[in-house]
Amino acid sequence: MSKLAVHLNNYLTLRRQLGFKLVMPAKLLPNFVRFAEKKRARFITTDVALRWATQPPNIIPAQRANRLGMVRRFAEYLSAFEPRTEIPSKKLLPYQFRRQTPYLYRDDEVLRLIEAARQINPADEIKGVTYATLFGLLAATGMRVGEAVALDRENVDLNHDLITVRRAKGNKARFVPLHKSTTRELSRYSAVRDRTFPEPISKSFFVSERGTRLLHCTVNRWFLWAACMVGLRKRGERRGPRLHDLRHRFAISMLLTWYRSKTDVEARLPELATYLGHVHVRHTYWYLSAAPELLRLATLRLERAQKRRHA
């Protein structure tokens, strides 16, 4: 194993100990090390980093910038051990990430989506109800898809209306209180699941028709099927409402409710950030500009506050 490869293993270990999951860096950086070794580079140079980041030739700008960013962070770590290390400038391959405008589901659209999911393979007792309940939970709590799929049975306390998310973003755990109606639906699902699999082969709360944990890609595939069934998307088109937009809908609906009830939104934003599992409250502030009505209400409240100060 080369010195560069040893340093990479130590770097990944250290960052994981700090709470970072590093799913993509753990896949791509070993590839970078092999590329550097083929170029006979014993330390990181800007030239080698750029050559690797811009391959293949048709790679999109966002991916190029992301790949170079991974190498930059590794190089910053490595510079403490290898003084010849060159840290690629942030001005190289610049790319500004822009959030995709969320689709704001109407209540009836969410209900139709859930009902369509319930019709997935009617001959199978568990499949349709699994996806219907999962989509309903995402809409009711704003949880991330990955968080819901990762739930184990012990994480869902139906007696106390509480979910414990243990594998959240940033490797942080959090509690998600449930409305009684949500708990009832989860209880109904649990009964069907336990009747179908009296001897569980997985500790997962949501299971596939084989009794195994759901895969994120499979969940998204069945969401697209259900969305096409109710006319929210068209087959073959890459744009349209996403499953993740259920999370956006939850956050924006909560903020709209607060603004309309004259709640002190500024004071309560940290609560919403904690509930959603945002690493920083600034990620929650983004929702203030995500919906036209929400932006209008926020602007009107700001204008009224300024008038009171100048009165």
N, C-alpha and C positions, 0 to 999 in steps of 0.2 A: 504493500500500500504506500503510495506517495505521501510526502509531507503535506501537500495540499489536501489530499483526501483525509488525512488524519485531522487536520485543522477543521475541515468541514464537519466531520463527525462530532468533534468537540463543540463546534459552534451550534449545531442543531441540538445537541444535548443540553447545552446551557440555556438556549432560548426556550426549549420545552420545559425546563425546570422553572422558568420565569412565567410559564402559563400560556405560551404561544403553541398553537396546534401545528403550524407549519406544514400543512398538507401539500400545497404546491411547491414550496421551496424544497421539501424533502424529495420531491420527484424530479425537479428541474436542476437543482444545483449539482447533484452528482453528474448529470449530463454535462454541465459546464466544466466541471473538474476534468472529465474525460476529454472534452474538447481542448482544454488548456494543455493537458498532457500530450495530446497529439501534436500540438503546436510547440512542444518542448518548452513550455513556459513553467518556470519553477516558482513563480509568484504572479500575482494578478497585475495585469497592465490594462490601461484604458483601451488599447487597441484590441487585445484579446477579448475583453468584455464586450466591446461594441460588435466585433465580428460574430460572437456567439448570440448576442441579443437580437441581431438583425437576420437571423436564419430561421426558417427558409426565406427566400426572397419575397414571397407573397404574404408574409406575416403582417397582421394589421398593426397600426400604430400603438394601440392600447397594449397589445401583447408585447411589443418591442420594449415599450417603456416599463412594463411590469417585470420583464426578464432582467433588464438592466438594473432596476431597483433592487431585485433580489441579490444580484452580484455586488451592488454598492454596499448593501448592509453587511454582507459577508466580508467585503474588503475592509470596511471600517473596523470590524472585529479583528481581522487578520493583521491589520497594520500595527497592532500592539505587539505582535510576535515577529513580523517580517517588515522591517523598515523600508524595504524597496517596494512595498505594495503601493499601487496607484489606485486611488479612489475615484471612480468615474464621476464627473460633475453632474449635478442635478439638471444642468442646462442642456445636457445631451439627451436626445430623443425625448423632448418635452411632450407631455400629454396631459390634458386637463380632463379628469374624470367628471362626467356629467350623469347625474342620476336620471334614469328613465322616468318620464312622467307617469305617475301611477294611474291605474284605471280605478275609478271610484264606483264600486259595485252598488247598485240599488238593493234594497232589502229583498225585493221579489226575485232579483237575479241570483242572489245567494241561495234562496230557497229552491229555485229551479235547478241550480247547479247541484245542490245536495240531493234533490229528488232524482236527478239524472244519474248521479253516482250510485244511488240505491238500486238502479236498474241494471247495473253491470252484472252480466251473467246471472240472471234470476234463478237458474238451476242450482247455483252454488249458495249455500246458506250464509256463508261468512263474507264472501268477497265484496258484494255491493254494500253491505252494512258497514264494513270496515272503512271503505273510502267515504261513504256518506258521513259517518261519525267523525272521521279525521278532518274532512273539509269543514264540518260544522264547528269542531273545536278550534280550528285555525281562525274562523270568522269570529267566534265568540271571545277569544282570548288574545288574538294578535300574535300568537307564538310563531316562531320560525318553523318551516317545514322540517328541517333537520332536527330541531328540538323535539317536535312531536313524534317523529319516527324513532328517535333514540329513547323515548320513555320506556322504562321498565314498569312492571305491574306495581312494584313497591313504591314507585314515584307518584302514583295516583291514589291519593287518600280520599275515597268517596265518602267516608264517614265525616270528614271534616272539610269537605269541599275545597280541596287543596292539591295542587300539583307542585312537585319539586323538580325543577329543571336542573339537572346536574352537569350536563355537558353543553353549557351555553357558550356564546361567543366570548373570547378572552379567557376561556376555561373557568368561568365563574358560575356558581350556582345561585338560584333565586327561587322564591316562592311565587306561584301564580294562583291567587284565590279564584274560585269558580262560582258562578251564579248557580242557584239551585236547579234551574232548568238545564244547564249544561251538565251538572252532576247526574241528573236523571237520565239523560241520553247516554252518558258514559256507562252508567249502571246497566242500562238495557243492552248496550254493546257487550259489556263484560259477561252478561248472562248468555248471550248467543255464542260468544267466543269460548266460554268454558263448557258449554254444552257440545260445541263442535269438537273441541280438543280437551276432553276431560283429563288427559295426561299431557300437559303442555311440553312441547319440545323446545320452546324458547321462552325466556323471561320477559320478552317484549310485550308491552300493553297492546299495541296494534299488531296484528299478525296477517300474513298472507293466507291464501287458500291452502297452503301447505303447512301452515302453523309457524312459519319462520318470520323473522323481522322484515318489515317492508324496506325496499330500496328506494332511495330518493328519486332515481330516474324512472322507476316503475310508477311511483306516485304521480310524477309529473305527466307521464304518458296517459294515465287514466284520467287525470284532470283535463288534459287536452281533448280526450274523447268526450268527456261530459260537457265541456265548454262548447264543442262543436254540436252536440246533440241539442243544446238549448239556444244555439245561434249566437253565442258570445264570440266564437272564433270560426274561421273557415279552414277546412282541411288543407294542409300544405302551406298555409301562410305562417310566416315566422313572427309576425307582429300581432298583438292583440292582448286582451286581459291575461294576466299571469296568476298563478297560484299565490305567489308572494304578495300580490296586490290585496289579498284578504287581510294581510297584516297592516298594510297602508290604510285600508278602509277602517279598521278598528281604531288606529291612532287618530286619524282625521275626524272620525265620528265623535270620539271622546273630546277632542279639542273644540269641535263645533258645539257640542252640548255645553261645555264650560263657558264658551263665549256668549252663547244665547242666554245662559242663566246668570250672566254677569259675575261669574267666578273669577277670582284672581288667578288667571292662567299662568302668569309669570311665577307665582309662588308654587303652583302645582305641577309645573313641567318636570321638576326632578322626580316627582312621584310616578309620572307616566314613563319617564326614562328608566326608572328602576323596574317598573312592571314589565316593560318591553325588553329589558335586558340590554339597553344601550350602554356601550362602554363609556361614553361621555354624553352629557346632556346636550351638547351642540348637535348631536345626531338627531335629537328630538326636535330641536328648533327648525330643522329642515322642513318639517311638516307644515309649518306656518306659511310657507310659500308653495306648498304642493297642491293646494286646491284653491281655485279662484274665490269661492265664497269665504273660505277661511282667511285668505289674505285680505279680503275686503273688510271682514269683521275686525281683524287685528289692526288694520289701518284706521278704521273708524274709531276704535278705542284709543289708539295713540293720538289721533287728532283731538278727541275730546279731552284727553289728559293734558295736552299742550294748551288748549284753550283755557282750562281751569287754572293752569299755572300762570297764564298771562292776564287773567281776569282781575 
